[in-house]
């Protein structure tokens, strides 16, 4: 079987994206047996990063198409995307870097839509820089969903067999509470169910965290758990999903870390991200479920404070590449299962 070709975007060139990309692709030759990595980014910025880690910048080879990639160990094959960013200052917010990070993602999506790559891996971008560059997206996930024209998707943090889906992500806490609707809860539970089915585990238990302390404690601490989340879980079970909740987050998440749950749905960004990153750090990745192609990202930011110093760790990016390579061959099954599930759970026109 042929191995998948992965578009690896460079992220924000003022951050650690170029450095961890250089370290991952020059220092982990074992990745070449899993995939053909093709960087979508800027040759000048990447060569600068290679030099910063003590490597030969000539190892960066510019190609015109993923089909030209030779996957030779010791080289990085790159598609130049836009004007050179070699002179962008490292370690500070830059509109030019933000615009570049946006372009890299858009180009990777185009390559995926045209069948030229089998998946996308994303080092970090900086949201403020992207906004300064004129692209007002909350983050990677929402931009990717827009480029692929999908409405139902979820940011999923993963470490090993543990997956944290999210009802909401890059919005204020006040907005998140408003966005947690019966429809959104239904959609994410269905995405989680489709994902487990595609993994060959259709009866996998899915635990939904409560929004409020103690999952509302019988309405003592809010009505959302009883009025929104509980009915959504009941409806999901009626559709055949092994869904449970809402369960107090301070009980559900520690139990998941101990292996009692593999599929968890968090209500908002920090409810999922904070405990996940505290426990797993570089051992975690970010998967977007709901896209027609696999996308896996690091679970950390641009780290401007250490950019350009040659000390950033590439472990999360290596793991992201490995996970994308593993998921890409079967991702169409994930996509098709999610599509069928969405059609089956959609309310009829008469309802």
Wavefront OBJ file of the C-alpha trace (Angstrom):
o trace
v 0.000 0.000 0.000
v 1.200 3.541 -0.737
v 1.741 5.809 2.214
v -0.270 9.037 2.536
v 1.041 12.420 1.461
v 0.575 15.032 4.181
v 0.583 18.802 3.789
v 2.472 20.214 6.781
v 1.736 23.920 7.088
v 4.484 26.081 8.565
v 2.317 28.005 11.010
v 3.309 31.512 12.108
v 6.887 32.034 10.919
v 7.551 34.444 13.816
v 6.877 31.626 16.257
v 8.257 28.130 16.747
v 6.460 26.566 13.772
v 9.464 26.618 11.405
v 11.803 25.351 14.128
v 9.703 22.381 15.198
v 9.022 21.555 11.536
v 12.747 21.509 10.847
v 13.443 19.349 13.884
v 10.618 16.929 13.086
v 11.489 16.406 9.432
v 15.275 16.420 9.752
v 15.562 14.532 13.015
v 12.931 11.802 12.711
v 13.647 9.759 9.606
v 11.234 7.073 10.819
v 8.376 9.371 9.778
v 9.316 8.737 6.135
v 8.094 5.166 6.408
v 4.667 6.427 7.505
v 4.017 9.314 5.133
v 5.347 11.738 2.537
v 5.517 15.100 4.341
v 5.315 18.167 2.116
v 5.682 21.532 3.826
v 3.332 24.292 2.706
v 4.995 27.533 3.699
v 7.997 29.752 3.125
v 11.465 28.562 2.163
v 13.287 31.569 3.588
v 11.701 31.273 7.022
v 12.267 27.521 7.109
v 15.909 27.831 6.057
v 16.421 30.385 8.818
v 14.995 27.875 11.299
v 17.205 25.072 9.984
v 20.232 27.303 10.514
v 19.038 28.131 14.047
v 19.114 24.464 15.010
v 22.579 23.986 13.534
v 21.493 22.403 10.252
v 22.283 23.058 6.606
v 19.665 25.404 5.088
v 20.277 23.801 1.693
v 18.373 20.789 2.965
v 15.191 22.741 2.209
v 14.184 21.915 -1.374
v 11.436 23.876 -3.122
v 9.103 21.808 -5.292
v 6.186 22.840 -7.500
v 3.734 20.051 -6.617
v 3.343 17.291 -4.024
v 3.809 14.828 -6.882
v 7.448 15.954 -7.123
v 8.243 14.938 -3.551
v 10.905 12.225 -3.276
v 10.571 11.775 0.502
v 14.338 11.601 0.855
v 15.538 11.474 4.483
v 17.609 14.490 5.416
v 15.679 16.866 3.179
v 12.577 19.005 3.599
v 10.436 19.423 0.496
v 8.426 22.634 0.460
v 5.803 24.357 -1.649
v 6.532 28.093 -1.638
v 3.265 29.861 -0.862
v 3.280 33.596 -1.466
v 6.098 36.133 -1.125
v 9.166 35.472 0.995
v 8.830 35.901 4.745
v 12.526 35.469 5.474
v 12.785 38.977 6.954
v 9.811 38.723 9.338
v 11.081 39.402 12.887
v 11.044 36.369 15.156
v 9.213 36.452 18.464
v 6.672 39.200 17.854
v 3.232 39.619 16.347
v 3.464 40.414 12.650
v 0.707 41.075 10.134
v 2.910 39.583 7.422
v 3.396 36.384 9.413
v -0.310 36.213 10.205
v -1.193 36.613 6.546
v 1.329 33.922 5.665
v -0.059 31.473 8.205
v -3.519 32.024 6.731
v -2.250 31.449 3.180
v -0.500 28.229 4.151
v -3.721 26.759 5.551
v -5.813 27.855 2.562
v -3.289 26.322 0.159
v -3.177 23.055 2.132
v -6.972 22.875 1.943
v -6.860 23.431 -1.813
v -4.356 20.619 -2.217
v -6.591 18.338 -0.151
v -9.741 19.264 -2.073
v -7.975 18.476 -5.338
v -6.753 15.125 -4.047
v -3.083 16.093 -4.163
v -2.555 15.391 -0.452
v -4.273 12.934 1.877
v -4.234 14.960 5.060
v -3.155 18.174 6.761
v -0.867 18.689 9.751
v -0.683 22.138 11.335
v 1.998 23.675 13.541
v 0.667 26.649 15.541
v -0.490 29.978 14.205
v -1.071 33.148 16.222
v -4.656 34.371 16.162
v -3.764 38.024 16.862
v -1.230 37.998 14.015
v -3.740 36.404 11.650
v -6.264 39.106 12.572
v -3.600 41.780 12.028
v -3.058 40.262 8.593
v -6.706 40.846 7.759
v -8.096 37.363 8.353
v -10.501 37.399 11.266
v -10.910 33.729 12.048
v -11.051 32.483 15.659
v -8.464 29.832 14.863
v -7.355 26.983 12.632
v -10.455 24.869 13.209
v -12.980 27.426 12.044
v -10.875 28.412 9.026
v -10.528 24.786 7.966
v -14.263 24.219 8.311
v -14.919 27.260 6.132
v -12.473 26.118 3.456
v -14.140 22.708 3.269
v -17.665 24.118 3.513
v -18.720 22.120 6.577
v -20.983 23.314 9.375
v -20.836 20.415 11.849
v -17.341 19.874 13.229
v -15.559 19.569 16.540
v -12.107 20.279 17.886
v -10.941 17.015 19.447
v -7.943 16.732 21.761
v -6.454 13.256 21.773
v -3.810 11.309 23.648
v -3.608 7.617 22.904
v -7.151 6.246 22.969
v -8.608 9.259 24.797
v -10.597 11.832 22.817
v -11.978 15.134 24.121
v -14.659 16.596 21.831
v -15.866 20.171 22.428
v -19.299 21.758 22.089
v -17.708 25.217 21.809
v -14.127 26.437 21.481
v -12.810 29.859 20.504
v -15.499 32.126 21.903
v -15.970 33.955 25.199
v -17.410 31.995 28.088
v -20.576 34.086 27.914
v -20.912 33.281 24.207
v -20.148 29.617 24.820
v -23.100 29.308 27.184
v -25.376 30.819 24.533
v -23.931 28.544 21.864
v -24.622 25.353 23.821
v -27.964 24.584 22.238
v -29.894 21.319 21.860
v -28.921 21.279 18.171
v -25.204 21.801 18.789
v -25.174 19.179 21.536
v -26.949 16.725 19.246
v -24.495 17.400 16.430
v -21.359 16.857 18.516
v -22.736 13.720 20.165
v -23.460 12.418 16.667
v -19.929 13.314 15.517
v -18.495 11.440 18.486
v -20.730 8.473 17.690
v -19.708 8.524 14.032
v -16.051 8.665 15.002
v -16.329 5.707 17.362
v -18.231 3.731 14.718
v -15.558 4.478 12.131
v -12.929 3.272 14.610
v -14.792 -0.030 14.813
v -16.178 0.630 18.313
v -19.828 1.609 17.749
v -20.838 0.799 21.336
v -18.141 3.009 22.903
v -19.499 5.007 25.838
v -19.560 8.780 25.331
v -19.517 10.940 28.462
v -20.895 14.480 28.250
v -19.540 16.884 30.887
v -21.991 19.141 32.654
v -21.816 22.860 31.995
v -22.357 23.982 35.574
v -20.759 22.816 38.839
v -22.022 19.344 39.755
v -23.865 19.289 36.405
v -26.314 21.786 37.864
v -27.065 19.819 41.068
v -30.760 19.434 40.282
v -31.033 23.065 39.126
v -29.346 24.528 42.209
v -26.535 25.882 40.006
v -28.292 26.636 36.739
v -30.862 25.126 34.396
v -28.752 24.424 31.297
v -27.783 20.897 32.280
v -31.386 19.853 32.875
v -32.973 21.800 30.025
v -30.373 21.428 27.243
v -27.803 18.716 27.906
v -29.884 15.997 29.563
v -32.573 15.936 26.829
v -29.856 15.846 24.156
v -28.284 12.801 25.797
v -31.650 11.102 26.077
v -32.349 11.753 22.400
v -28.889 10.470 21.443
v -29.514 7.241 23.336
v -32.810 6.877 21.492
v -30.803 7.094 18.255
v -28.608 4.227 19.417
v -25.616 6.099 20.851
v -24.116 4.943 24.123
v -24.217 8.483 25.502
v -24.197 9.421 29.194
v -24.609 12.643 31.109
v -24.462 15.381 31.797
v -21.892 14.253 34.342
v -20.009 16.547 36.730
v -16.835 17.542 34.882
v -14.687 17.235 37.996
v -15.671 13.562 38.199
v -15.868 12.684 34.491
v -12.506 14.064 33.406
v -10.385 12.487 36.168
v -12.151 9.188 35.459
v -11.297 9.564 31.761
v -7.641 10.192 32.584
v -7.712 6.951 34.581
v -9.048 5.066 31.568
v -12.716 4.744 32.511
v -13.863 6.818 29.525
v -12.305 7.119 26.063
v -14.809 9.566 24.567
v -15.536 12.789 26.459
v -17.513 15.826 25.320
v -16.512 19.076 27.033
v -18.818 22.079 26.976
v -16.285 24.840 26.426
v -12.641 25.421 25.557
v -10.973 25.525 28.976
v -13.127 22.768 30.432
v -11.434 20.402 28.000
v -8.131 22.079 27.233
v -6.922 22.963 30.728
v -7.035 19.471 32.269
v -5.953 17.794 29.045
v -2.832 19.915 28.642
v -2.026 19.688 32.345
v -1.938 15.897 32.116
v -0.667 15.176 28.607
v 1.425 18.165 27.495
v 3.466 17.229 24.419
v 1.814 13.794 24.341
v -1.419 15.238 22.964
v -2.650 16.358 19.559
v -5.635 18.234 18.166
v -7.834 16.469 15.578
v -10.672 18.131 13.680
v -13.564 15.696 13.269
v -16.142 16.686 10.680
v -13.805 17.537 7.789
v -13.596 15.418 4.613
v -9.847 14.938 5.158
v -7.895 14.267 8.317
v -6.364 17.284 10.024
v -4.145 16.933 13.063
v -2.401 19.736 14.898
v -0.025 20.267 17.771
v -1.752 21.104 21.047
v 0.419 24.134 21.885
v 0.872 27.711 20.724
v 3.459 29.774 18.885
v 5.691 30.342 21.960
v 7.068 33.703 20.841
v 9.134 33.860 24.030
v 11.440 31.049 22.878
v 11.123 31.347 19.093
v 14.386 31.399 17.181
v 16.463 30.018 20.044
v 16.606 26.418 18.854
v 15.113 25.053 22.069
v 11.471 24.378 21.112
v 10.416 20.740 21.447
v 9.025 19.029 18.358
v 7.385 16.097 20.191
v 3.785 17.217 19.655
v 4.362 17.840 15.946
v 6.000 14.440 15.501
v 3.002 12.877 17.230
v 0.618 14.891 15.032
v 2.333 13.646 11.877
v 2.245 10.063 13.141
v -1.442 10.327 14.061
v -2.389 11.923 10.734
v -0.480 9.237 8.838
v -2.310 6.558 10.796
v -5.773 8.068 10.364
v -5.526 9.236 6.744
v -6.018 5.855 5.013
v -9.341 5.260 6.781
v -10.512 8.837 7.092
v -13.060 8.596 4.280
v -14.908 6.094 6.470
v -14.961 8.659 9.302
v -16.269 11.303 6.899
v -18.913 9.105 5.298
v -20.091 7.820 8.668
v -20.417 11.375 9.963
v -22.365 12.363 6.837
v -24.776 9.450 7.171
v -25.247 10.141 10.858
v -25.991 13.803 10.162
v -28.602 12.860 7.556
v -30.242 10.360 9.864
v -30.412 12.726 12.841
v -31.467 15.847 10.900
v -35.039 16.919 11.700
v -37.478 16.376 8.879
v -38.862 19.315 6.945
v -42.249 18.774 8.561
v -40.964 18.862 12.125
l 1 2 3 4 5 6 7 8 9 10 11 12 13 14 15 16 17 18 19 20 21 22 23 24 25 26 27 28 29 30 31 32 33 34 35 36 37 38 39 40 41 42 43 44 45 46 47 48 49 50 51 52 53 54 55 56 57 58 59 60 61 62 63 64 65 66 67 68 69 70 71 72 73 74 75 76 77 78 79 80 81 82 83 84 85 86 87 88 89 90 91 92 93 94 95 96 97 98 99 100 101 102 103 104 105 106 107 108 109 110 111 112 113 114 115 116 117 118 119 120 121 122 123 124 125 126 127 128 129 130 131 132 133 134 135 136 137 138 139 140 141 142 143 144 145 146 147 148 149 150 151 152 153 154 155 156 157 158 159 160 161 162 163 164 165 166 167 168 169 170 171 172 173 174 175 176 177 178 179 180 181 182 183 184 185 186 187 188 189 190 191 192 193 194 195 196 197 198 199 200 201 202 203 204 205 206 207 208 209 210 211 212 213 214 215 216 217 218 219 220 221 222 223 224 225 226 227 228 229 230 231 232 233 234 235 236 237 238 239 240 241 242 243 244 245 246 247 248 249 250 251 252 253 254 255 256 257 258 259 260 261 262 263 264 265 266 267 268 269 270 271 272 273 274 275 276 277 278 279 280 281 282 283 284 285 286 287 288 289 290 291 292 293 294 295 296 297 298 299 300 301 302 303 304 305 306 307 308 309 310 311 312 313 314 315 316 317 318 319 320 321 322 323 324 325 326 327 328 329 330 331 332 333 334 335 336 337 338 339 340 341 342 343 344 345 346 347 348 349 350 351
